[in-house]
Amino acid sequence: MMLSTYPSSLLLSRELPNLDYKLKRDRFDETWEAPLATLLGLGRAAGADFVEFFLERVNYINCLAEDDTIASISPRLSTGAGVRVFRGKADCYVSTNDLTFNGLKAALEKGLSILGLQLPAPNAYIPAINLELLRDYATTKGKDSWFASCSSIREMGEVLLDANQQLQLKANHVQSRRATYFRDWQEVLVASSDGTFARDIRLTQSVGFNLLCADGIHRTSIGQRAGSTSDPNFLRAWDYKSTAEEVAESAGKMLYADYVESGTYPIVMANQFGGVIFHEACGHLLETTQIERKTTPFADKKGEKIAHESLTAWDEGLSDSAFGTIDMDDEGMPAQRTLLIENGILKNFLSDRAGSLRTGHPRTGSGRRQSYTYAAASRMRNTYIAPGSYTNEEIFGSIDKGIYCKKMGGGSVGATGQFNFAVEEAYLIENGKITKPLKGATLIGDAQEIMNKISMCSQDLGLAAGFCGSVSGSIYVTVGQPHIKVDSITVGGR
C-alpha cells in the first residue's frame, strides 16, 4: 500500500476524509503502519480504551479422492479485516472485506457507535498511535517463499490416487476408500493501540485416509489423519504406503471384532490422539471464556488439586511443525509455553486479551480465531499430558481385566465437562495382556471425576492433529499424551 498523503503533524478530524492511501493488496508490510496508526489514534480520540485491527489474506484448497477418482477440488480465496473496540470491560467486533482506508474507517466507526462512542468533532486533534517496528515473523523465518514451494494441484491428485490404490492393495472387503488433503496458507497483520504491530504467515496442511470395509453383517470404518505446519514439502513426504498398511490392518481386526459389554472398567488410552479427551473434557474448561460464562467447575481452583498427582499438562505454541504451533497469536502476542496442571495442581488458565481484562488471569498468547470474521478468544494450541515415569508394560500389567482404547473416534462434551467418546479400535486386556479386539465402545464420564483417575502415565508422549470449534470458530490444534491408565470409567456397549 503506497502512501500518497500523510501529514507529519497532528491531524485534525476534518482532514481525515482527504487522506489518500493507495492499497497494495498482495502483501502486509511496513506501508500499512501509517493508515493503521491513524485509525487507531482516531479510535482512541473517540473515547475507546483499546482498539485492535486484524488483517488477513487466505489461499486455501481442499482435494478429495474417492476410490480411484478425484471427486472434488475446492479452492477458497479471502481477504478481510476485523476491528475490535473496548470501552471498559465491554467490547464489540466488526469485520469487513473492504481494506481501503475508508473501508477500515467505516468498520471502526461502526464499532465505536455500538459502544455509544462518536467520532471526534471536526476541530479535534487525532494523534497517531506510535506502533512498534514491524515484528515480521514471516520474513525473519523465511516464510514468504512457502506458498510457491507447496504441491501443485496435479501433484495433490496424483498423491491421493496413489494412496487410495495402496488401500485397495492392502485391505480386504473394501467398500469405499477416501483420501483427503488440504492446504491453508494465511498471512496476518495485527495492529493495536498498545503499540502492537506484527505480521506472520501460517501454512497448515493435513492429509488422511478413511476406509470402510464390509462383509455381510460385519462393517467397520477406520480413519487416520496427519497434520503439520511450516513444511511446504509435507504432502511429498507423506508415507502413505505404511499409513495404508496400518489402516488396513486395523480395519481387518475390527471387522469381525466382538461388541464390548457395557460396564465400568479400568482402561488404557493410547498416546497421540488419545489426548482428545483431555482436550475436550478439561482443556476447554481452563479457557477464560469458560470463566466469563461461569461454565467451568475450575474457575476458583487455581492452586488447588484438580487431578491425580501423576498428571502434569501443558499448552504451548512452540513444538516444531505441530498442528497448533504459532509464532504469535491472533492478537500479536508471541507464542509461549503454559503449564496448566502440575502434579495434579491447577497452575494456570489460558487467556486472551478480553479474558485477561475480565478475569484477571494473565494473557498466555492464546488469542486465536478462525478468520477475520471472528474476534479472538482464549483457545488451545498444542495441548497434552506430559510424560510420566511408568513403562507401558507396567501400565498394562496393573490391569486384570480392562479395555485398551487404541484409536479414538468422535464424541461430544457438555458445557461443564460431561463427555462421551466413541472408540474406533479397542482390545480386551486380560491379566495384563492385550487379547481380542472389541468394537462399539463409548467412554462416558465427567471431567472433574476422570482427571482424578488418571493414575499412571507412560513415557511415550505422542502428538496428533485435531480441529477445535468454539466461540471464535474452528482452529487447528494439537492433542497428545503418552499411554495413560484411567482407574475406572463407564464404557457403553451392547
C-alpha positions as CSV (number, residue, x, y, z in Angstrom):
1,M,0.0,0.0,0.0
2,M,1.6,3.3,-1.1
3,L,1.0,6.4,1.0
4,S,0.4,9.4,-1.1
5,T,-0.7,11.9,1.6
6,Y,0.3,11.6,5.2
7,P,0.9,14.7,7.2
8,S,3.9,14.9,9.5
9,S,2.0,17.0,12.1
10,L,-1.1,16.1,14.1
11,L,-4.2,15.6,12.1
12,L,-7.5,17.4,12.6
13,S,-10.6,15.2,12.5
14,R,-11.9,17.2,9.5
15,E,-8.8,16.3,7.5
16,L,-9.4,12.5,7.6
17,P,-11.6,12.3,4.5
18,N,-8.9,13.9,2.4
19,L,-6.3,11.3,3.3
20,D,-5.5,9.2,0.2
21,Y,-3.9,5.7,0.7
22,K,-3.2,3.6,-2.4
23,L,-3.9,0.0,-1.3
24,K,-1.4,-2.7,-2.1
25,R,-3.3,-5.9,-1.7
26,D,-0.7,-8.5,-2.2
27,R,1.3,-8.1,1.0
28,F,1.1,-6.8,4.5
29,D,4.2,-4.8,5.3
30,E,5.6,-1.6,6.8
31,T,3.5,0.6,4.4
32,W,0.4,-0.3,6.5
33,E,1.8,1.4,9.5
34,A,0.7,5.0,8.7
35,P,-3.0,4.3,7.9
36,L,-3.4,1.9,10.8
37,A,-1.7,4.2,13.3
38,T,-4.0,7.0,12.2
39,L,-7.1,4.8,12.5
40,L,-6.0,3.6,16.0
41,G,-5.5,7.1,17.0
42,L,-9.0,8.0,15.8
43,G,-10.5,5.2,17.8
44,R,-8.7,6.4,21.0
45,A,-9.6,10.0,20.3
46,A,-13.3,8.9,20.1
47,G,-13.1,7.6,23.7
48,A,-12.2,3.9,23.1
49,D,-9.9,2.4,25.8
50,F,-8.4,-0.1,23.3
51,V,-8.6,-0.7,19.6
52,E,-7.2,-3.6,17.5
53,F,-7.1,-4.3,13.8
54,F,-6.6,-7.8,12.4
55,L,-5.9,-8.1,8.7
56,E,-5.9,-11.4,6.9
57,R,-5.3,-13.0,3.4
58,V,-6.1,-16.7,2.8
59,N,-5.4,-19.1,0.0
60,Y,-7.0,-22.5,0.8
61,I,-7.5,-25.6,-1.3
62,N,-9.0,-29.0,-0.5
63,C,-8.7,-32.1,-2.6
64,L,-10.8,-35.3,-2.2
65,A,-10.2,-38.7,-3.8
66,E,-12.9,-41.3,-3.6
67,D,-11.8,-44.8,-4.7
68,D,-10.0,-44.2,-8.0
69,T,-11.4,-40.7,-8.8
70,I,-10.7,-37.2,-7.8
71,A,-14.2,-36.3,-6.5
72,S,-13.6,-32.6,-5.8
73,I,-11.1,-29.8,-5.7
74,S,-12.3,-26.8,-3.7
75,P,-10.3,-23.6,-3.6
76,R,-11.0,-20.6,-1.5
77,L,-9.5,-17.1,-1.5
78,S,-10.4,-14.4,1.0
79,T,-9.1,-11.1,2.2
80,G,-10.6,-9.0,5.1
81,A,-10.1,-7.3,8.3
82,G,-11.7,-7.1,11.8
83,V,-11.7,-4.2,14.2
84,R,-12.2,-4.8,18.0
85,V,-13.1,-1.8,20.2
86,F,-13.0,-1.9,24.0
87,R,-14.7,0.5,26.4
88,G,-14.1,-0.6,29.9
89,K,-14.7,-4.3,30.0
90,A,-17.3,-4.1,27.2
91,D,-16.2,-4.8,23.6
92,C,-17.6,-5.2,20.1
93,Y,-16.2,-6.6,16.9
94,V,-16.9,-5.5,13.3
95,S,-15.5,-7.2,10.2
96,T,-15.2,-6.1,6.6
97,N,-13.7,-7.2,3.3
98,D,-13.0,-3.6,2.3
99,L,-9.4,-2.9,3.1
100,T,-9.3,0.7,1.8
101,F,-8.6,3.3,4.3
102,N,-12.2,4.5,4.2
103,G,-13.5,0.9,4.4
104,L,-11.5,0.3,7.6
105,K,-12.6,3.7,8.9
106,A,-16.2,2.8,8.3
107,A,-15.8,-0.5,10.3
108,L,-14.1,1.4,13.1
109,E,-16.9,3.9,13.2
110,K,-19.5,1.2,13.4
111,G,-17.7,-0.4,16.3
112,L,-17.4,2.9,18.1
113,S,-21.2,3.5,17.6
114,I,-22.1,0.1,19.1
115,L,-20.4,1.1,22.3
116,G,-22.0,4.5,22.3
117,L,-19.0,6.4,21.1
118,Q,-18.8,9.0,18.3
119,L,-16.1,10.3,16.0
120,P,-14.3,13.4,17.4
121,A,-15.5,16.9,16.4
122,P,-14.0,18.4,13.2
123,N,-11.5,20.5,15.0
124,A,-10.3,17.7,17.3
125,Y,-6.7,16.6,17.1
126,I,-6.1,12.9,16.1
127,P,-2.7,11.8,17.3
128,A,-1.5,8.7,15.5
129,I,-0.6,5.7,17.7
130,N,3.2,5.1,17.9
131,L,3.5,1.5,16.7
132,E,6.5,-0.7,17.3
133,L,8.8,-1.5,14.4
134,L,7.1,-4.2,12.4
135,R,7.7,-7.6,14.2
136,D,7.7,-9.7,11.0
137,Y,7.9,-13.4,11.8
138,A,7.2,-14.2,8.1
139,T,10.3,-12.5,6.7
140,T,12.7,-13.3,9.6
141,K,11.8,-17.0,9.4
142,G,11.8,-17.3,5.6
143,K,8.1,-17.9,5.3
144,D,7.5,-15.7,2.3
145,S,8.6,-18.4,-0.1
146,W,6.4,-21.2,1.4
147,F,3.4,-20.8,-0.9
148,A,5.4,-21.1,-4.1
149,S,7.0,-24.3,-2.8
150,C,3.8,-26.2,-2.0
151,S,2.5,-29.1,-4.0
152,S,0.6,-28.2,-7.2
153,I,-3.0,-29.3,-7.8
154,R,-1.8,-32.0,-10.2
155,E,0.6,-33.3,-7.5
156,M,-2.2,-33.4,-4.9
157,G,-4.4,-35.5,-7.1
158,E,-1.6,-37.9,-8.1
159,V,-0.6,-38.5,-4.4
160,L,-4.2,-39.1,-3.2
161,L,-5.0,-41.5,-6.0
162,D,-1.7,-43.4,-5.4
163,A,-2.6,-43.5,-1.7
164,N,-6.1,-44.9,-2.4
165,Q,-4.6,-47.6,-4.6
166,Q,-2.4,-48.7,-1.6
167,L,-5.6,-49.1,0.5
168,Q,-7.1,-51.3,-2.2
169,L,-4.0,-53.5,-2.3
170,K,-3.6,-53.9,1.4
171,A,-7.2,-54.1,2.8
172,N,-9.8,-56.9,2.4
173,H,-13.6,-56.5,1.9
174,V,-13.2,-52.8,0.9
175,Q,-16.4,-50.9,0.3
176,S,-15.1,-47.4,0.0
177,R,-11.7,-45.6,0.1
178,R,-11.3,-41.9,0.7
179,A,-8.1,-39.8,0.8
180,T,-8.3,-36.1,1.6
181,Y,-5.7,-33.3,1.7
182,F,-6.0,-29.6,2.4
183,R,-3.5,-26.7,2.4
184,D,-4.3,-23.5,4.3
185,W,-2.0,-20.5,3.6
186,Q,-2.7,-17.5,5.8
187,E,-1.0,-14.1,6.1
188,V,-2.0,-11.9,9.1
189,L,-1.2,-8.5,10.3
190,V,-2.1,-7.2,13.8
191,A,-2.0,-3.5,14.9
192,S,-3.4,-2.3,18.1
193,S,-3.5,0.9,20.3
194,D,-1.0,-0.5,22.8
195,G,1.6,-0.3,20.0
196,T,1.5,-3.9,18.8
197,F,2.4,-4.2,15.1
198,A,3.2,-7.7,13.9
199,R,3.0,-9.9,10.8
200,D,3.1,-13.6,10.3
201,I,2.4,-16.3,7.6
202,R,1.0,-19.7,8.6
203,L,1.0,-22.8,6.4
204,T,-1.2,-25.5,7.8
205,Q,-1.7,-28.8,5.9
206,S,-3.4,-32.1,6.6
207,V,-3.8,-35.4,4.8
208,G,-5.6,-38.6,5.7
209,F,-7.5,-41.8,4.9
210,N,-10.9,-43.2,5.7
211,L,-11.5,-46.8,4.9
212,L,-14.9,-48.6,5.1
213,C,-14.9,-52.4,5.0
214,A,-18.0,-54.7,4.9
215,D,-18.5,-58.4,4.8
216,G,-22.2,-59.4,5.2
217,I,-23.4,-58.0,8.5
218,H,-19.9,-57.1,9.6
219,R,-18.8,-53.5,9.0
220,T,-16.1,-51.2,10.2
221,S,-14.7,-47.8,9.4
222,I,-11.2,-46.7,10.3
223,G,-9.7,-43.2,9.7
224,Q,-6.3,-41.7,10.2
225,R,-5.0,-38.2,9.6
226,A,-1.7,-36.4,9.9
227,G,-1.1,-32.7,10.1
228,S,1.7,-30.2,10.0
229,T,2.6,-26.5,10.0
230,S,5.5,-24.8,8.3
231,D,6.5,-27.5,5.8
232,P,5.9,-26.9,2.1
233,N,7.0,-30.5,1.4
234,F,4.6,-32.1,3.8
235,L,2.4,-33.9,1.2
236,R,5.5,-35.1,-0.7
237,A,6.9,-36.6,2.5
238,W,3.7,-38.4,3.4
239,D,4.4,-42.1,3.8
240,Y,1.1,-43.3,2.5
241,K,2.2,-46.8,2.0
242,S,2.9,-47.5,5.6
243,T,-0.1,-45.5,6.7
244,A,-2.3,-47.5,4.3
245,E,-0.9,-50.7,5.8
246,E,-1.6,-49.6,9.3
247,V,-5.2,-48.5,8.5
248,A,-5.9,-51.8,6.6
249,E,-4.5,-53.8,9.5
250,S,-6.8,-52.0,12.0
251,A,-9.8,-52.5,9.7
252,G,-9.1,-56.2,9.4
253,K,-9.0,-56.6,13.1
254,M,-12.1,-54.6,13.8
255,L,-14.3,-56.0,11.0
256,Y,-15.1,-59.3,12.9
257,A,-14.5,-58.0,16.5
258,D,-16.9,-58.8,19.2
259,Y,-19.0,-56.0,20.7
260,V,-17.9,-54.7,24.1
261,E,-20.1,-55.4,27.1
262,S,-21.3,-52.3,28.9
263,G,-19.8,-51.7,32.4
264,T,-17.2,-50.0,34.4
265,Y,-13.6,-50.8,33.6
266,P,-10.1,-49.7,34.1
267,I,-8.8,-48.6,30.7
268,V,-5.5,-47.8,28.9
269,M,-5.7,-45.0,26.4
270,A,-3.1,-44.9,23.7
271,N,-0.8,-41.9,23.1
272,Q,-1.3,-39.3,20.4
273,F,-5.0,-38.8,19.6
274,G,-6.0,-40.3,22.9
275,G,-5.3,-36.8,24.2
276,V,-8.6,-35.7,22.6
277,I,-10.4,-36.5,25.9
278,F,-8.1,-34.2,27.9
279,H,-8.5,-31.5,25.3
280,E,-12.3,-31.7,25.3
281,A,-13.1,-32.7,28.9
282,C,-10.6,-30.5,30.7
283,G,-8.7,-28.2,28.3
284,H,-11.8,-26.2,27.3
285,L,-12.7,-25.7,31.0
286,L,-9.3,-24.0,31.5
287,E,-10.0,-21.2,28.9
288,T,-11.0,-17.9,30.4
289,T,-14.1,-17.8,28.0
290,Q,-15.5,-20.5,30.3
291,I,-14.7,-18.5,33.4
292,E,-16.5,-15.5,31.9
293,R,-19.6,-17.6,31.2
294,K,-19.4,-19.4,34.6
295,T,-19.4,-22.8,32.9
296,T,-16.2,-24.2,34.3
297,P,-16.0,-26.0,37.7
298,F,-12.4,-25.0,37.9
299,A,-12.9,-21.2,37.9
300,D,-11.8,-20.8,41.6
301,K,-9.5,-23.8,41.8
302,K,-6.1,-22.2,40.8
303,G,-3.5,-23.6,43.2
304,E,-5.7,-26.5,44.2
305,K,-5.7,-30.2,43.3
306,I,-8.0,-30.9,40.4
307,A,-6.3,-34.1,39.0
308,H,-4.4,-37.2,40.1
309,E,-0.9,-36.3,41.4
310,S,0.6,-38.3,38.4
311,L,-0.8,-35.8,35.9
312,T,1.0,-32.8,34.5
313,A,-0.3,-31.0,31.4
314,W,0.9,-28.2,29.1
315,D,-0.5,-26.0,26.4
316,E,2.0,-24.3,24.1
317,G,2.6,-22.9,20.6
318,L,6.2,-23.9,20.2
319,S,6.5,-27.6,19.2
320,D,8.2,-27.8,15.8
321,S,5.7,-28.3,13.0
322,A,2.9,-29.4,15.3
323,F,-0.7,-28.6,14.1
324,G,-1.3,-26.0,16.7
325,T,2.1,-24.3,16.6
326,I,2.1,-20.5,16.0
327,D,4.8,-17.9,16.3
328,M,2.3,-15.3,17.5
329,D,-1.3,-15.5,18.4
330,D,-4.1,-13.6,16.6
331,E,-3.6,-10.6,19.0
332,G,0.1,-10.3,18.1
333,M,1.5,-11.8,21.3
334,P,4.5,-14.2,20.8
335,A,3.8,-17.8,21.4
336,Q,4.8,-19.3,24.8
337,R,4.5,-22.4,26.9
338,T,1.8,-22.5,29.6
339,L,1.8,-25.0,32.4
340,L,-1.8,-25.9,33.1
341,I,-1.6,-28.7,35.7
342,E,1.5,-29.8,37.7
343,N,1.3,-33.0,39.7
344,G,-2.5,-32.6,39.9
345,I,-2.4,-28.9,40.9
346,L,-4.1,-26.3,38.7
347,K,-1.4,-23.7,37.8
348,N,-2.8,-21.5,35.0
349,F,-5.7,-20.7,32.7
350,L,-5.5,-19.9,29.0
351,S,-6.2,-16.2,28.5
352,D,-6.7,-13.8,25.6
353,R,-6.8,-10.0,26.0
354,A,-10.6,-9.9,26.8
355,G,-10.3,-12.8,29.1
356,S,-7.4,-11.2,31.0
357,L,-9.4,-7.9,31.3
358,R,-12.4,-9.6,32.7
359,T,-10.9,-12.4,34.8
360,G,-7.6,-11.0,35.9
361,H,-5.6,-14.0,34.6
362,P,-2.5,-13.0,32.6
363,R,-2.5,-13.3,28.8
364,T,-0.9,-16.5,27.6
365,G,-0.6,-16.0,23.8
366,S,-3.8,-17.9,23.4
367,G,-6.0,-15.4,21.5
368,R,-7.0,-17.3,18.4
369,R,-9.7,-17.1,15.7
370,Q,-10.7,-19.0,12.6
371,S,-10.6,-15.9,10.4
372,Y,-11.1,-12.1,10.3
373,T,-14.8,-12.6,10.7
374,Y,-14.3,-13.7,14.3
375,A,-13.0,-11.9,17.4
376,A,-10.1,-13.7,19.0
377,A,-10.9,-15.8,22.1
378,S,-8.9,-17.9,24.5
379,R,-8.2,-21.1,22.7
380,M,-5.8,-24.1,23.0
381,R,-2.7,-24.6,20.8
382,N,-0.7,-27.8,21.4
383,T,-2.3,-29.3,24.5
384,Y,-1.0,-32.5,26.0
385,I,-0.5,-34.6,29.1
386,A,3.2,-34.7,29.9
387,P,5.2,-38.0,30.0
388,G,5.3,-39.8,33.3
389,S,7.6,-42.3,35.0
390,Y,5.9,-45.6,34.1
391,T,6.5,-48.0,31.2
392,N,3.7,-49.4,29.0
393,E,4.4,-52.8,30.4
394,E,3.8,-51.6,34.0
395,I,0.6,-49.9,32.9
396,F,-0.9,-52.9,31.2
397,G,0.5,-55.2,33.9
398,S,-1.5,-53.4,36.5
399,I,-4.9,-54.4,34.9
400,D,-6.5,-57.8,35.4
401,K,-9.5,-57.1,33.1
402,G,-10.0,-53.8,31.2
403,I,-10.0,-52.2,27.8
404,Y,-7.3,-50.8,25.6
405,C,-8.5,-47.8,23.7
406,K,-6.0,-47.7,20.8
407,K,-7.8,-45.3,18.5
408,M,-10.4,-42.7,19.5
409,G,-13.3,-41.5,17.3
410,G,-15.8,-38.7,17.6
411,G,-17.6,-37.5,20.6
412,S,-19.3,-34.7,22.4
413,V,-18.7,-32.7,25.6
414,G,-21.2,-30.7,27.7
415,A,-20.7,-27.2,28.9
416,T,-19.4,-28.2,32.3
417,G,-17.3,-31.3,31.3
418,Q,-19.7,-34.2,30.8
419,F,-18.5,-36.2,27.8
420,N,-18.9,-39.3,25.7
421,F,-16.4,-40.5,23.1
422,A,-16.6,-43.4,20.6
423,V,-13.6,-45.7,20.4
424,E,-12.7,-46.8,16.8
425,E,-10.3,-49.5,17.8
426,A,-10.3,-51.3,21.1
427,Y,-9.0,-54.5,22.7
428,L,-9.7,-56.5,25.8
429,I,-7.0,-56.6,28.4
430,E,-6.8,-59.8,30.4
431,N,-4.2,-60.4,33.1
432,G,-2.1,-57.6,31.8
433,K,-2.1,-58.7,28.2
434,I,-3.9,-57.4,25.1
435,T,-6.2,-60.2,23.8
436,K,-9.2,-60.0,21.5
437,P,-10.4,-56.9,19.5
438,L,-13.6,-55.2,20.6
439,K,-15.9,-52.7,18.8
440,G,-18.8,-50.5,19.8
441,A,-17.2,-49.0,22.9
442,T,-18.1,-45.5,24.1
443,L,-16.4,-43.8,27.0
444,I,-18.7,-41.8,29.3
445,G,-17.7,-39.6,32.1
446,D,-17.2,-36.2,33.8
447,A,-14.1,-34.1,33.6
448,Q,-13.7,-33.5,37.3
449,E,-14.0,-37.2,38.0
450,I,-11.9,-38.5,35.2
451,M,-8.9,-36.2,35.9
452,N,-8.5,-37.7,39.4
453,K,-8.5,-41.3,37.9
454,I,-5.6,-40.9,35.6
455,S,-3.2,-42.7,37.9
456,M,-0.4,-43.8,35.6
457,C,1.3,-42.0,32.6
458,S,3.9,-43.7,30.4
459,Q,7.0,-42.1,28.8
460,D,6.0,-42.2,25.1
461,L,4.4,-38.8,24.5
462,G,2.9,-38.6,21.1
463,L,1.1,-35.7,19.4
464,A,-1.8,-35.7,16.9
465,A,-3.5,-33.2,14.7
466,G,-7.0,-32.0,15.5
467,F,-9.7,-29.4,14.8
468,C,-11.3,-27.5,17.5
469,G,-14.6,-25.5,17.3
470,S,-15.6,-22.8,19.8
471,V,-16.7,-19.2,20.1
472,S,-14.0,-17.9,17.7
473,G,-14.6,-20.6,15.0
474,S,-12.8,-23.7,14.0
475,I,-9.0,-23.7,14.5
476,Y,-6.1,-26.1,14.2
477,V,-4.8,-27.7,17.4
478,T,-2.7,-30.5,18.6
479,V,-3.8,-33.1,21.2
480,G,-1.5,-35.5,22.8
481,Q,-0.4,-37.7,25.7
482,P,1.6,-40.8,26.5
483,H,-0.2,-44.0,27.2
484,I,-2.2,-43.5,30.3
485,K,-4.2,-45.6,32.7
486,V,-7.7,-44.5,33.9
487,D,-8.6,-46.5,37.0
488,S,-12.3,-46.7,36.2
489,I,-14.7,-45.3,33.6
490,T,-18.1,-46.1,32.3
491,V,-18.0,-47.9,29.0
492,G,-21.1,-48.1,26.9
493,G,-21.5,-51.0,24.6
494,R,-24.0,-53.9,24.0
